Amino acid sequence: MAKKSKKSGYNKRKGLFAFECIILSLLVVVLVGSIWVMAKFSMINFEKLDTDKLVTAEEANTDQEQNTETQPGQETQTENDFGLSGVEMFALVGIDERDGMDSMNSDTMIIACLNHNEKTIRLASVYRDTYLNVGEYEGETLYSKANCAYGIGGAAQFLTMLNLNLDLNITEFASVRFLALAKTIELMGGLDIDMTREEVIHLNNYNIETSEACNMPYVELEMPGPLEFDGAKTLTFHVNGTQAVSYARIRYTQGNDFRRAARQRLVLQKTLEKAKTCGIGTLNNILNEVLPDVTTNMNNSKIMTYAAAVLSYDIVDQAGFPFDHIEDEGDLTGSDNVITVTLENNVIKLHDFLLPGVPYEPSATVKEYSNYIINKTGLGMESLPLQSEDGTIPIWTAESQAQADAAAAEAAAAQGSEEYSGYDSNDTEGYDSYDESGY
């Protein structure tokens, strides 16, 4: 019995020693991993925002009467309370910092809504030309294109513009130069994207300037002949880094900036999907190349939380804001604008998209901004739908977008050639300057 007991004690000590070795090994891995991660964090540009200039919807509407009537067991977004347990939002900004440009307008603006309860992500693009209250400029309140807020007052004014116009409480952002996106996709080995003939033509035009700006080789995407690839078809093309960015920059097609925002979300989604398949070596190379082009105010723990979510959650839906809108012809700012019809109506739809099923009531601030835009443009809810003389619907609703797509496909099929695009495939005029428009 004694020997058995001794052997049993030995086995316990051996098991304990093995367990301690495993724990020690895990600690070493965690330590090394932490050092590796911290080294990566040091490459990111951290920007501390001026809290006096960053205003949330909750702060702006603190004097409003609370709407506390709720159904039993039902969470409600009141006028001052948009925070839900397990749900976080932050802003993604694409900055165009090409040489020779005086301002850094936000070329891409995306609201990311992470639902940790459902492990889902929803993305909403804000069209760059949307006519909104962009904040203070030269001592006065300015209504102009949404993308100029970043150029006027940096990230703080950009986030404030989103919060007050859209009734949000976003305090975190990450901005990325489009050079970083090109590098990322290049190191991943490219993306597969379905494109129309017209999109291929414009991609090649944009890519001349994109490649030069990114200091990367220009590679033309080969165009199949009209018999194989007419204007009504789409084909899958494998694109490199600058080609993918050029695709995301296209706005010279039916739908203009609205289709452009959809392309940006598609490229982002495909990039995230590709990242999930990359090995640790590839991801390490990507981080080394890209992180110096990233600026954020998030702390390290929040970056880790979001990074883990992005790699494991599913993007369940995407949308563009505003949902119902009309394009003016430069009457307000001297260049084309996207007019919300109405801002209040569109903000309600945005909240329903980001947080489906959660009751929401627009704040006094949104109603004030909405009424200003209605009075300035003369476009209110009674304008929906607004019929033009030729019977088309100029307001971009889901129905009108479908009609426009069908009309574009019919016209492209009739042409079946590069001339349909309206641009010579060798003409790059206008492709390298459109982002430089002022406010």
C-alpha positions in Angstrom: 0.0 0.0 0.0 2.8 2.3 0.9 4.5 1.8 -2.5 1.2 2.5 -4.2 0.8 5.7 -2.2 4.3 6.8 -3.1 3.8 6.1 -6.8 0.5 7.9 -6.6 2.2 11.0 -5.1 4.9 10.9 -7.7 2.2 10.8 -10.5 0.5 13.8 -8.9 3.7 15.7 -8.7 4.5 14.8 -12.3 1.1 15.9 -13.4 1.4 19.1 -11.4 4.8 19.7 -12.9 3.4 19.1 -16.4 0.5 21.5 -15.7 3.0 24.1 -14.4 5.0 23.8 -17.6 1.9 24.3 -19.7 0.9 27.4 -17.7 4.5 28.7 -17.9 4.5 28.1 -21.7 1.2 29.9 -22.0 2.6 32.8 -20.0 5.6 33.0 -22.3 3.4 33.0 -25.3 1.2 35.7 -23.9 4.3 37.8 -22.9 5.9 37.4 -26.2 2.6 38.1 -27.9 2.0 41.1 -25.8 5.5 42.5 -26.6 4.8 41.8 -30.3 1.4 43.5 -30.1 2.7 46.5 -28.2 5.4 46.9 -30.8 2.7 47.1 -33.4 0.7 49.6 -31.4 3.7 51.9 -31.3 3.6 52.1 -35.0 0.0 53.6 -35.0 -0.4 57.4 -34.9 -2.3 58.2 -31.7 -4.3 61.4 -31.8 -5.8 62.8 -28.6 -9.0 64.7 -29.4 -10.0 68.0 -27.9 -13.0 67.0 -25.8 -14.3 70.6 -25.9 -14.7 70.3 -29.6 -16.1 66.8 -29.7 -19.8 66.9 -29.0 -22.2 63.9 -28.8 -25.9 64.0 -29.5 -26.5 63.2 -25.8 -24.5 66.2 -24.7 -26.2 68.5 -27.2 -29.6 67.5 -26.1 -29.3 67.3 -22.3 -32.1 69.8 -21.8 -34.6 67.8 -23.7 -37.5 66.0 -22.0 -36.8 62.3 -21.7 -39.2 59.9 -23.4 -39.3 57.1 -20.8 -42.4 55.2 -22.1 -41.3 51.7 -23.0 -42.8 48.3 -23.4 -42.1 45.8 -20.7 -38.6 44.3 -21.3 -38.0 46.5 -24.3 -34.9 48.7 -24.7 -35.6 52.1 -26.1 -33.4 54.8 -27.7 -34.6 58.0 -26.1 -33.6 61.5 -27.3 -30.6 61.5 -25.0 -29.8 57.8 -24.7 -28.5 55.9 -27.6 -26.2 53.5 -25.8 -27.3 49.9 -25.7 -25.5 47.1 -23.8 -23.2 45.1 -26.1 -23.4 47.6 -29.0 -20.5 49.9 -30.0 -20.0 52.3 -32.9 -17.0 54.0 -34.3 -16.1 55.9 -37.5 -13.8 54.8 -40.3 -12.3 57.6 -42.3 -10.5 57.4 -45.6 -8.2 60.4 -46.0 -6.8 61.6 -49.3 -3.4 63.1 -48.5 -1.9 63.2 -52.0 1.0 65.6 -52.6 0.0 69.1 -53.5 -3.4 69.0 -51.8 -4.0 71.8 -49.2 -6.8 70.1 -47.3 -7.5 66.6 -46.0 -11.1 66.1 -46.6 -12.6 62.8 -45.7 -12.8 60.9 -49.0 -14.6 58.0 -47.3 -16.9 58.1 -44.2 -18.2 54.8 -42.7 -20.1 54.2 -39.5 -19.3 50.8 -38.1 -21.9 49.3 -35.7 -20.6 46.3 -33.7 -23.2 44.2 -31.9 -21.2 42.0 -29.5 -24.4 40.1 -28.5 -25.1 38.9 -32.0 -21.5 39.0 -33.2 -22.4 41.1 -36.2 -21.2 44.3 -38.0 -23.3 46.8 -39.9 -21.7 49.4 -42.1 -23.3 52.7 -43.2 -21.5 55.0 -45.6 -22.2 58.8 -45.4 -22.0 60.2 -48.9 -19.2 62.7 -49.1 -21.4 65.4 -50.8 -24.3 65.2 -48.3 -25.4 68.7 -47.4 -25.2 68.9 -43.6 -24.3 71.1 -40.7 -20.5 70.7 -40.7 -19.9 72.9 -37.7 -18.1 76.2 -37.2 -16.0 77.8 -40.0 -14.5 81.2 -39.7 -16.8 82.0 -36.8 -20.1 81.0 -38.4 -22.1 77.8 -38.6 -21.6 76.3 -42.0 -23.9 74.0 -44.0 -21.9 72.3 -46.7 -20.6 68.9 -47.9 -20.1 66.4 -45.1 -16.6 65.6 -46.2 -15.2 69.1 -45.5 -15.8 68.8 -41.7 -12.6 66.8 -41.4 -10.6 69.3 -43.5 -11.9 72.2 -41.4 -11.5 70.9 -37.9 -10.0 67.4 -38.0 -11.4 64.3 -36.4 -13.1 66.2 -33.5 -15.2 68.3 -35.9 -15.8 65.3 -38.2 -17.2 63.2 -35.3 -19.3 66.1 -34.0 -20.7 66.5 -37.5 -21.8 62.9 -37.5 -23.2 63.0 -34.0 -25.3 66.1 -34.2 -26.7 65.5 -37.7 -27.3 61.8 -37.2 -28.2 61.6 -33.5 -25.1 59.5 -32.5 -22.6 59.4 -29.7 -19.5 58.3 -31.5 -16.3 59.3 -29.8 -13.8 56.9 -31.5 -12.4 57.0 -35.0 -9.7 55.5 -37.2 -8.4 57.3 -40.3 -6.5 55.6 -43.0 -4.7 57.0 -46.1 -5.8 55.3 -49.2 -2.2 54.3 -49.7 -2.6 51.9 -46.7 -5.5 50.2 -48.4 -3.5 49.7 -51.6 -0.6 48.2 -49.6 -2.9 45.9 -47.6 -4.6 44.4 -50.7 -1.3 44.1 -52.5 0.2 42.1 -49.7 -2.9 39.9 -49.5 -2.5 38.9 -53.1 -5.4 41.0 -54.5 -9.2 40.7 -54.5 -11.7 39.2 -56.9 -14.4 41.8 -57.8 -17.3 41.6 -60.2 -17.4 44.6 -62.5 -19.2 46.0 -65.5 -17.4 47.0 -68.7 -17.9 50.7 -67.8 -16.3 50.1 -64.4 -13.2 48.5 -65.9 -12.8 51.5 -68.2 -12.9 54.0 -65.3 -10.8 51.8 -63.0 -7.9 51.9 -65.6 -8.3 55.7 -65.9 -8.3 56.2 -62.1 -5.4 53.8 -61.6 -3.0 56.0 -63.6 -3.1 58.6 -60.9 -3.6 56.2 -58.0 -0.5 54.2 -58.9 1.5 57.4 -59.1 0.2 58.6 -55.7 0.9 55.3 -54.1 4.3 55.0 -55.8 3.3 51.6 -57.0 3.6 50.2 -60.6 0.7 50.9 -62.9 -0.9 47.7 -64.3 -3.7 48.0 -66.8 -6.7 45.7 -66.3 -7.2 43.9 -69.6 -10.6 44.4 -71.2 -12.2 41.5 -73.0 -13.8 42.3 -76.4 -17.4 43.5 -76.7 -18.6 40.1 -77.9 -17.4 38.4 -74.7 -18.0 41.3 -72.4 -20.8 43.7 -73.5 -22.2 46.6 -71.4 -25.0 44.5 -69.8 -22.7 41.9 -68.3 -20.5 41.7 -65.3 -17.3 39.6 -65.1 -15.1 38.7 -62.2 -11.7 40.4 -62.3 -8.7 39.8 -60.0 -7.4 43.2 -59.0 -4.2 44.3 -57.3 -3.9 46.9 -54.6 -4.0 50.1 -56.7 -6.6 48.7 -59.0 -8.9 47.9 -56.0 -8.5 51.4 -54.6 -9.2 52.9 -58.1 -12.3 50.7 -58.3 -13.4 52.2 -54.9 -12.8 55.7 -56.2 -15.1 55.4 -59.3 -18.0 57.8 -59.3 -18.5 58.4 -63.0 -21.2 55.8 -63.4 -25.0 55.6 -62.9 -25.5 56.5 -59.2 -22.4 58.7 -59.0 -21.3 58.9 -55.4 -24.0 56.5 -54.1 -22.6 53.7 -56.2 -19.1 54.8 -55.2 -19.9 54.4 -51.5 -21.3 51.0 -52.2 -18.0 50.0 -54.0 -16.0 51.2 -51.0 -18.0 49.1 -48.7 -17.6 46.1 -51.0 -13.8 46.5 -51.1 -13.8 46.8 -47.3 -15.8 43.7 -46.9 -13.7 41.7 -49.3 -10.5 42.9 -47.6 -11.8 41.7 -44.2 -12.9 38.4 -45.7 -9.4 37.9 -47.3 -7.7 38.9 -44.0 -9.4 36.0 -42.2 -7.6 33.6 -44.6 -4.1 35.1 -44.3 -1.4 33.4 -42.4 0.4 35.1 -39.4 3.4 36.0 -41.6 1.2 37.8 -44.1 -0.7 39.6 -41.4 2.6 40.6 -39.8 3.9 42.1 -43.1 0.6 44.0 -43.6 0.8 45.5 -40.1 4.4 46.6 -40.6 3.5 48.3 -43.8 0.1 49.7 -43.0 0.0 50.8 -39.3 2.2 53.9 -39.9 -0.6 55.2 -42.2 -3.3 54.7 -39.5 -4.4 57.5 -37.1 -6.8 56.8 -34.2 -7.8 58.0 -30.7 -8.6 54.4 -29.5 -6.6 53.0 -26.7 -4.7 49.7 -27.1 -7.4 47.5 -25.4 -10.1 49.0 -27.5 -8.1 48.3 -30.7 -7.7 44.7 -29.6 -11.4 44.4 -29.0 -12.3 45.8 -32.3 -9.7 43.8 -34.2 -10.9 40.6 -32.7 -14.5 41.5 -33.6 -13.6 42.4 -37.2 -11.8 39.0 -37.7 -14.6 36.9 -36.1 -17.9 38.8 -36.6 -20.0 38.7 -39.8 -20.9 41.8 -41.8 -24.6 41.3 -42.0 -25.7 44.4 -43.8 -24.5 47.6 -45.5 -26.2 50.8 -46.5 -25.6 54.4 -47.7 -26.8 57.6 -46.0 -28.9 59.4 -46.9 -31.5 56.8 -48.1 -33.9 59.3 -49.7 -32.2 62.2 -51.4 -31.9 64.4 -54.5 -28.8 65.9 -56.2 -28.7 69.6 -56.7 -26.6 71.3 -59.4 -24.4 73.5 -57.4 -27.1 76.0 -56.2 -26.1 75.7 -52.6 -22.3 75.5 -52.6 -21.2 76.0 -56.1 -20.8 72.3 -56.8 -23.1 69.3 -56.7 -24.6 68.4 -53.3 -26.7 65.5 -52.0 -29.9 66.8 -50.3 -31.5 64.7 -47.6 -35.3 64.5 -48.1 -35.7 65.0 -45.2 -32.8 64.8 -42.7 -35.2 63.8 -40.0 -36.7 61.1 -42.2 -33.3 59.7 -43.2 -32.0 59.7 -39.6 -35.0 57.6 -38.5 -34.1 55.1 -41.3 -30.4 55.2 -40.3 -31.2 54.2 -36.7 -33.6 51.5 -37.8 -30.7 50.1 -40.0 -28.0 50.3 -37.3 -30.3 49.1 -34.5 -33.2 47.2 -36.0 -36.3 46.9 -33.8 -35.1 49.5 -31.3 -37.6 52.4 -31.0 -36.1 55.8 -31.7 -37.3 59.4 -31.6 -35.3 62.2 -33.4 -33.7 64.8 -31.1 -34.5 68.5 -31.2 -31.1 69.1 -32.8 -31.9 66.8 -35.7 -35.3 68.4 -36.2 -33.7 71.9 -36.1 -31.1 70.9 -38.8 -33.7 69.2 -40.8 -36.0 72.2 -40.8 -33.1 74.4 -41.9 -32.3 72.2 -44.9 -36.0 72.1 -45.8 -36.3 75.9 -45.7 -33.0 76.3 -47.6 -33.8 73.8 -50.4 -37.6 73.8 -50.5 -37.5 70.0 -50.3 -39.7 68.5 -47.7 -41.6 65.2 -47.2 -44.2 66.4 -49.7 -41.5 66.2 -52.3 -41.5 62.4 -52.1 -41.7 61.1 -54.8 -40.7 64.0 -57.0 -41.5 63.3 -60.6 -39.5 65.0 -63.4 -41.0 66.0 -66.8 -39.7 62.8 -68.5 -41.3 60.6 -65.8 -38.2 59.5 -64.0 -37.8 59.8 -60.3 -34.8 62.0 -59.4 -35.0 61.2 -55.7 -32.8 58.2 -54.9 -34.9 55.7 -53.1 -34.5 52.0 -53.3 -37.1 51.9 -56.0 -35.6 54.7 -58.1 -32.2 53.1 -57.8 -33.5 49.8 -59.2 -35.1 51.8 -62.0 -31.9 53.6 -62.7 -29.9 50.3 -62.7 -32.3 48.8 -65.2 -32.2 51.8 -67.5 -28.4 51.9 -67.3 -28.1 48.1 -68.2 -30.5 48.6 -71.1 -28.5 51.5 -72.5 -25.2 49.7 -72.0 -26.5 46.6 -73.8 -27.5 48.8 -76.7 -24.1 50.3 -76.9 -21.9 47.3 -75.9 -18.7 49.3 -76.3 -16.3 51.5 -74.4 -18.0 54.6 -75.9 -20.9 54.1 -73.6 -19.0 55.4 -70.6 -18.9 58.8 -72.1 -15.1 59.0 -71.6 -12.2 58.1 -73.8 -10.4 55.2 -72.2 -7.1 57.1 -72.6 -8.5 60.4 -71.2 -7.6 60.9 -67.6 -8.7 64.5 -67.3 -10.7 65.1 -64.1 -9.7 61.8 -62.5 -6.9 63.3 -60.4 -8.6 66.5 -59.2 -12.1 65.7 -58.2 -11.3 65.3 -54.5 -9.8 68.8 -54.3 -13.2 70.5 -54.4 -13.6 73.0 -51.6 -16.6 73.6 -49.4 
